[in-house]
Amino acid sequence: MDEPWLTEDVQKVLRKAHHQAETADALTYVFKLMRQANIKPTELQLVILINHVSEMVDRSITGEQLPAVDPEMFAGVSPVALKIGSQLVDHIGNLAASEKYVVSIHFETALQN
């Protein structure tokens, strides 16, 4: 992954992922989406996002599902952040619909930078 966002701290987090190849693939995909949307996360936001994506990949592989969420709780999340969340969930596959809402918070937060 040739990404300027992959600092040493971020790489350390990635190395701890249970499914490194799948997590790296999902991150490459989501970094592309974030770049297209001009979302520029801080390093801390990246570390948190990478942990979350790693957990999403784990759930996809194990079949574990997040509990349902009320979409109204995410009414303040921008369509851009929700779309990226939805695209990431579709890319990873085998995830609950609630995942797109939960992960969209990372993109919304980074949009506020």
Backbone as a printed PyTorch tensor [residue, N CA C, xyz], in Angstrom:
tensor([[[  0.8500,  -1.1800,   0.0000],
         [  0.0000,   0.0000,   0.0000],
         [  0.8880,   1.2330,   0.0000]],

        [[  0.8960,   1.9550,  -1.0500],
         [  1.6870,   3.1740,  -1.1280],
         [  0.7830,   4.3390,  -0.7640]],

        [[  0.7060,   4.6510,   0.5030],
         [ -0.1860,   5.6960,   1.0020],
         [  0.5910,   6.6670,   1.8700]],

        [[  0.4590,   7.9540,   1.6360],
         [  1.1400,   8.9220,   2.4930],
         [  0.6070,   8.9010,   3.9190]],

        [[ -0.6020,   8.3830,   4.1170],
         [ -1.1810,   8.3430,   5.4520],
         [ -0.6170,   7.2160,   6.3030]],

        [[  0.1300,   6.3180,   5.7000],
         [  0.6320,   5.1780,   6.4550],
         [  1.9240,   5.5210,   7.1810]],

        [[  1.7730,   6.3040,   8.2170],
         [  2.9160,   6.6520,   9.0630],
         [  3.3130,   5.4300,   9.8840]],

        [[  4.4060,   5.5370,  10.5800],
         [  4.8770,   4.4060,  11.3960],
         [  3.8370,   3.9990,  12.4390]],

        [[  3.2100,   4.9670,  13.1030],
         [  2.1960,   4.6340,  14.1080],
         [  1.0100,   3.9100,  13.4900]],

        [[  0.6010,   4.3680,  12.3280],
         [ -0.5210,   3.7330,  11.6380],
         [ -0.1270,   2.3150,  11.2160]],

        [[  1.1020,   2.1470,  10.7160],
         [  1.5650,   0.8180,  10.3090],
         [  1.6330,  -0.1440,  11.4920]],

        [[  1.9980,   0.3590,  12.6630],
         [  2.0240,  -0.4910,  13.8600],
         [  0.6440,  -1.0590,  14.1510]],

        [[ -0.3730,  -0.2150,  14.0290],
         [ -1.7440,  -0.6570,  14.2610],
         [ -2.1260,  -1.7110,  13.2190]],

        [[ -1.7790,  -1.4620,  11.9760],
         [ -2.1070,  -2.3960,  10.9030],
         [ -1.4320,  -3.7530,  11.1170]],

        [[ -0.2000,  -3.7410,  11.5920],
         [  0.5180,  -5.0060,  11.8290],
         [ -0.1520,  -5.8650,  12.8970]],

        [[ -0.9300,  -5.2470,  13.7730],
         [ -1.6170,  -5.9920,  14.8340],
         [ -2.9570,  -6.5810,  14.3700]],

        [[ -3.3810,  -6.2340,  13.1720],
         [ -4.6680,  -6.7210,  12.6630],
         [ -4.6310,  -8.2410,  12.5270]],

        [[ -5.7330,  -8.8980,  12.8500],
         [ -5.8250, -10.3560,  12.7380],
         [ -5.7750, -10.8070,  11.2840]],

        [[ -6.3370, -10.0120,  10.4030],
         [ -6.4070, -10.3550,   8.9760],
         [ -5.7720,  -9.1960,   8.2010]],

        [[ -4.4320,  -9.1740,   8.2070],
         [ -3.7000,  -8.0270,   7.6790],
         [ -3.9800,  -7.7670,   6.1980]],

        [[ -3.9770,  -8.7940,   5.3700],
         [ -4.1700,  -8.5870,   3.9300],
         [ -5.5500,  -8.0150,   3.6420]],

        [[ -6.5750,  -8.5710,   4.2830],
         [ -7.9340,  -8.1050,   4.0670],
         [ -8.1260,  -6.6910,   4.6170]],

        [[ -7.4940,  -6.4120,   5.7540],
         [ -7.5790,  -5.0810,   6.3460],
         [ -6.8600,  -4.0710,   5.4530]],

        [[ -5.6870,  -4.4340,   4.9480],
         [ -4.9400,  -3.5440,   4.0510],
         [ -5.7530,  -3.2620,   2.7880]],

        [[ -6.4320,  -4.2730,   2.2570],
         [ -7.2690,  -4.0830,   1.0700],
         [ -8.4030,  -3.1070,   1.3630]],

        [[ -9.0680,  -3.2940,   2.4890],
         [-10.1810,  -2.4070,   2.8650],
         [ -9.6740,  -0.9850,   3.0860]],

        [[ -8.4990,  -0.8480,   3.6740],
         [ -7.9420,   0.4900,   3.9100],
         [ -7.5550,   1.1740,   2.6050]],

        [[ -6.9610,   0.4380,   1.6950],
         [ -6.6240,   1.0140,   0.3870],
         [ -7.8840,   1.5470,  -0.2700]],

        [[ -8.9490,   0.7750,  -0.1960],
         [-10.2200,   1.1690,  -0.7900],
         [-10.7790,   2.4310,  -0.1140]],

        [[-10.8160,   2.4330,   1.2080],
         [-11.4200,   3.5630,   1.9100],
         [-10.5430,   4.8110,   1.8070]],

        [[ -9.2260,   4.6490,   1.7510],
         [ -8.3590,   5.8140,   1.5570],
         [ -8.6550,   6.4600,   0.2080]],

        [[ -8.8920,   5.6450,  -0.8170],
         [ -9.2250,   6.1720,  -2.1430],
         [-10.5280,   6.9760,  -2.0690]],

        [[-11.5270,   6.4320,  -1.3890],
         [-12.8060,   7.1360,  -1.2500],
         [-12.6360,   8.4420,  -0.4810]],

        [[-11.8290,   8.4090,   0.5590],
         [-11.5930,   9.6140,   1.3610],
         [-10.8580,  10.6770,   0.5440]],

        [[ -9.8820,  10.2490,  -0.2400],
         [ -9.1600,  11.1830,  -1.1030],
         [-10.1150,  11.8410,  -2.0890]],

        [[-10.9880,  11.0380,  -2.6960],
         [-11.9530,  11.5690,  -3.6660],
         [-12.8990,  12.5810,  -3.0270]],

        [[-13.2090,  12.3920,  -1.7510],
         [-14.1090,  13.2990,  -1.0400],
         [-13.3520,  14.4310,  -0.3390]],

        [[-12.0310,  14.4720,  -0.5390],
         [-11.1720,  15.4850,   0.0720],
         [-11.2580,  15.4560,   1.6070]],

        [[-11.3250,  14.2600,   2.1560],
         [-11.3420,  14.0730,   3.6090],
         [ -9.9060,  13.8390,   4.0530]],

        [[ -9.4550,  14.6680,   5.0090],
         [ -8.0700,  14.6010,   5.4680],
         [ -8.0410,  14.3620,   6.9730]],

        [[ -8.0170,  13.0980,   7.3760],
         [ -8.0210,  12.7810,   8.8020],
         [ -6.6770,  13.0900,   9.4580]],

        [[ -6.7400,  13.3290,  10.7440],
         [ -5.5150,  13.4670,  11.5250],
         [ -4.9290,  12.0690,  11.7340]],

        [[ -3.7160,  12.0010,  12.2180],
         [ -3.1130,  10.6900,  12.4630],
         [ -3.9010,   9.9180,  13.5180]],

        [[ -4.3480,  10.5910,  14.5680],
         [ -5.1520,   9.9140,  15.5850],
         [ -6.4430,   9.3700,  14.9720]],

        [[ -7.0920,  10.1650,  14.1370],
         [ -8.3130,   9.6970,  13.4800],
         [ -8.0200,   8.4790,  12.6030]],

        [[ -6.8580,   8.4660,  11.9500],
         [ -6.4780,   7.3190,  11.1210],
         [ -6.2750,   6.0710,  11.9580]],

        [[ -5.5820,   6.1980,  13.0720],
         [ -5.3350,   5.0510,  13.9470],
         [ -6.6680,   4.4630,  14.4210]],

        [[ -7.5790,   5.3260,  14.8260],
         [ -8.8910,   4.8670,  15.2860],
         [ -9.6560,   4.2050,  14.1400]],

        [[ -9.6100,   4.8080,  12.9560],
         [-10.2880,   4.2390,  11.7890],
         [ -9.7060,   2.8740,  11.4400]],

        [[ -8.3880,   2.7530,  11.4420],
         [ -7.7540,   1.4740,  11.1010],
         [ -8.1610,   0.3960,  12.0910]],

        [[ -8.2090,   0.7310,  13.3700],
         [ -8.6900,  -0.2370,  14.3620],
         [-10.1180,  -0.6600,  14.0420]],

        [[-10.9570,   0.2980,  13.7080],
         [-12.3590,   0.0020,  13.4050],
         [-12.4630,  -0.8660,  12.1530]],

        [[-11.7410,  -0.5090,  11.1030],
         [-11.7870,  -1.3000,   9.8690],
         [-11.2860,  -2.7180,  10.1300]],

        [[-10.2430,  -2.8550,  10.9260],
         [ -9.7340,  -4.1870,  11.2760],
         [-10.8200,  -5.0090,  11.9800]],

        [[-11.5440,  -4.3810,  12.8840],
         [-12.6350,  -5.0700,  13.5820],
         [-13.7720,  -5.4130,  12.6170]],

        [[-14.0390,  -4.5360,  11.6600],
         [-15.0690,  -4.8150,  10.6440],
         [-14.6810,  -6.0410,   9.8200]],

        [[-13.4170,  -6.0980,   9.4170],
         [-12.9340,  -7.2520,   8.6500],
         [-13.0810,  -8.5240,   9.4860]],

        [[-12.7120,  -8.4470,  10.7570],
         [-12.8720,  -9.6110,  11.6490],
         [-14.3310, -10.0670,  11.6860]],

        [[-15.2590,  -9.1180,  11.8610],
         [-16.6840,  -9.4760,  11.9130],
         [-17.1530, -10.0770,  10.5900]],

        [[-16.6570,  -9.5480,   9.4960],
         [-17.0260, -10.0730,   8.1850],
         [-16.6140, -11.5370,   8.0530]],

        [[-15.4380, -11.8550,   8.5300],
         [-14.9010, -13.2140,   8.4160],
         [-15.5710, -14.1640,   9.4020]],

        [[-15.8150, -13.6940,  10.6350],
         [-16.4040, -14.5730,  11.6510],
         [-17.9250, -14.6590,  11.5580]],

        [[-18.5360, -13.6950,  10.8650],
         [-19.9910, -13.6730,  10.7700],
         [-20.6650, -12.9690,  11.9300]],

        [[-19.8700, -12.4450,  12.8650],
         [-20.4390, -11.6890,  13.9810],
         [-21.1400, -10.4500,  13.4300]],

        [[-22.2660, -10.0900,  14.0210],
         [-23.0330,  -8.9440,  13.5420],
         [-23.1750,  -7.8950,  14.6400]],

        [[-23.0080,  -6.6370,  14.2670],
         [-23.3000,  -5.5490,  15.2040],
         [-24.8050,  -5.5100,  15.4240]],

        [[-25.2400,  -5.0870,  16.5930],
         [-26.6770,  -4.9180,  16.8050],
         [-27.2250,  -3.8210,  15.8990]],

        [[-28.5040,  -3.8720,  15.6420],
         [-29.1590,  -2.8440,  14.8320],
         [-29.0550,  -1.5010,  15.5390]],

        [[-29.0070,  -0.4460,  14.7500],
         [-28.9960,   0.9150,  15.2900],
         [-30.1680,   1.6710,  14.6800]],

        [[-30.5810,   2.7220,  15.3620],
         [-31.6440,   3.5720,  14.8410],
         [-31.0080,   4.5820,  13.8940]],

        [[-31.3150,   4.4990,  12.5990],
         [-30.7150,   5.4400,  11.6520],
         [-30.9630,   6.9070,  12.0130]],

        [[-32.0290,   7.1810,  12.7470],
         [-32.3160,   8.5620,  13.1600],
         [-31.2220,   9.1250,  14.0550]],

        [[-30.5260,   8.2540,  14.7620],
         [-29.4210,   8.6990,  15.6150],
         [-28.2890,   9.2960,  14.7720]],

        [[-28.2740,   8.9930,  13.4920],
         [-27.2080,   9.4310,  12.6060],
         [-27.7060,  10.4780,  11.6030]],

        [[-28.8160,  11.1210,  11.9370],
         [-29.4220,  12.1110,  11.0450],
         [-28.4850,  13.2840,  10.7720]],

        [[-27.5770,  13.5710,  11.6820],
         [-26.6560,  14.6800,  11.5090],
         [-25.4190,  14.3340,  10.7000]],

        [[-25.2940,  13.0780,  10.3090],
         [-24.1380,  12.6520,   9.5200],
         [-24.3800,  13.0170,   8.0650]],

        [[-23.3800,  13.5970,   7.4360],
         [-23.5220,  14.0590,   6.0540],
         [-23.7310,  12.8900,   5.0900]],

        [[-24.3980,  13.1640,   3.9800],
         [-24.5550,  12.1330,   2.9530],
         [-23.2120,  11.6000,   2.4480]],

        [[-22.2000,  12.4490,   2.3890],
         [-20.8730,  12.0140,   1.9350],
         [-20.3070,  10.9550,   2.8770]],

        [[-20.3620,  11.2230,   4.1820],
         [-19.8310,  10.2770,   5.1630],
         [-20.6240,   8.9680,   5.1430]],

        [[-21.9380,   9.0630,   5.0220],
         [-22.7710,   7.8560,   4.9620],
         [-22.4880,   7.0470,   3.7010]],

        [[-22.2700,   7.7340,   2.5930],
         [-21.9940,   7.0340,   1.3440],
         [-20.6730,   6.2780,   1.4430]],

        [[-19.6500,   6.9080,   1.9940],
         [-18.3600,   6.2270,   2.1510],
         [-18.5230,   5.0280,   3.0790]],

        [[-19.2570,   5.2090,   4.1670],
         [-19.5080,   4.0920,   5.0740],
         [-20.2050,   2.9400,   4.3750]],

        [[-21.2030,   3.2600,   3.5770],
         [-21.9480,   2.2410,   2.8410],
         [-21.0590,   1.5300,   1.8150]],

        [[-20.2470,   2.3060,   1.1020],
         [-19.3490,   1.7120,   0.1080],
         [-18.3130,   0.7990,   0.7670]],

        [[-17.8040,   1.2070,   1.9200],
         [-16.8310,   0.3810,   2.6350],
         [-17.4730,  -0.9180,   3.0980]],

        [[-18.6740,  -0.8320,   3.6430],
         [-19.3900,  -2.0300,   4.1060],
         [-19.6280,  -2.9810,   2.9310]],

        [[-20.0460,  -2.4370,   1.7980],
         [-20.2570,  -3.2710,   0.6130],
         [-18.9490,  -3.9000,   0.1440]],

        [[-17.8620,  -3.1400,   0.1970],
         [-16.5540,  -3.6390,  -0.2410],
         [-16.0930,  -4.8050,   0.6410]],

        [[-16.2430,  -4.6530,   1.9400],
         [-15.8100,  -5.7190,   2.8540],
         [-16.7460,  -6.9120,   2.7470]],

        [[-18.0400,  -6.6370,   2.7400],
         [-19.0300,  -7.7070,   2.6040],
         [-19.3290,  -8.4360,   3.9020]],

        [[-20.4640,  -9.1120,   3.9240],
         [-20.8860,  -9.9460,   5.0480],
         [-20.9440,  -9.1700,   6.3680]],

        [[-21.4750,  -7.9520,   6.3140],
         [-21.5930,  -7.1190,   7.5070],
         [-23.0340,  -6.6640,   7.6860]],

        [[-23.3940,  -6.3570,   8.9250],
         [-24.7290,  -5.8580,   9.2420],
         [-24.9190,  -4.4520,   8.6650]],

        [[-26.1520,  -4.1130,   8.3660],
         [-26.4770,  -2.7880,   7.8230],
         [-26.0590,  -1.6780,   8.7890]],

        [[-26.0680,  -1.9570,  10.0700],
         [-25.7110,  -0.9470,  11.0700],
         [-24.2510,  -0.4920,  10.9540]],

        [[-23.4020,  -1.3160,  10.3510],
         [-21.9770,  -0.9830,  10.2420],
         [-21.7580,   0.3330,   9.4960]],

        [[-22.5480,   0.5860,   8.4530],
         [-22.3190,   1.8070,   7.6610],
         [-22.5550,   3.0540,   8.5040]],

        [[-23.5180,   2.9870,   9.4140],
         [-23.7980,   4.1440,  10.2620],
         [-22.6690,   4.3570,  11.2610]],

        [[-22.2500,   3.2730,  11.8810],
         [-21.2180,   3.3840,  12.9190],
         [-19.8970,   3.8710,  12.3190]],

        [[-19.4910,   3.3140,  11.1800],
         [-18.2100,   3.7170,  10.5860],
         [-18.2910,   5.1080,   9.9700]],

        [[-19.4730,   5.5560,   9.5900],
         [-19.6020,   6.8810,   8.9740],
         [-19.1810,   8.0040,   9.9180]],

        [[-19.2440,   7.7540,  11.2010],
         [-18.8460,   8.7570,  12.1890],
         [-17.3710,   9.1430,  12.0070]],

        [[-16.5310,   8.1840,  11.6360],
         [-15.1100,   8.4790,  11.4020],
         [-14.9420,   9.4800,  10.2630]],

        [[-15.6940,   9.2850,   9.2000],
         [-15.5720,  10.1710,   8.0360],
         [-16.1660,  11.5390,   8.3270]],

        [[-17.2680,  11.5460,   9.0740],
         [-17.8910,  12.8220,   9.4410],
         [-16.9520,  13.6400,  10.3210]],

        [[-16.3270,  12.9930,  11.2740],
         [-15.3910,  13.6790,  12.1610],
         [-14.2260,  14.2640,  11.3630]],

        [[-13.6830,  13.4760,  10.4450],
         [-12.5490,  13.9420,   9.6470],
         [-12.9630,  15.0700,   8.6940]],

        [[-14.2030,  15.0720,   8.2670],
         [-14.6900,  16.1690,   7.4210],
         [-14.6650,  17.5040,   8.1690]],

        [[-14.7520,  17.4510,   9.4820],
         [-14.7970,  18.6630,  10.3010],
         [-13.4110,  19.2670,  10.5390]],

        [[-12.3470,  18.5730,  10.1250],
         [-10.9660,  19.0750,  10.3390],
         [-10.7400,  20.3770,   9.6060]]])
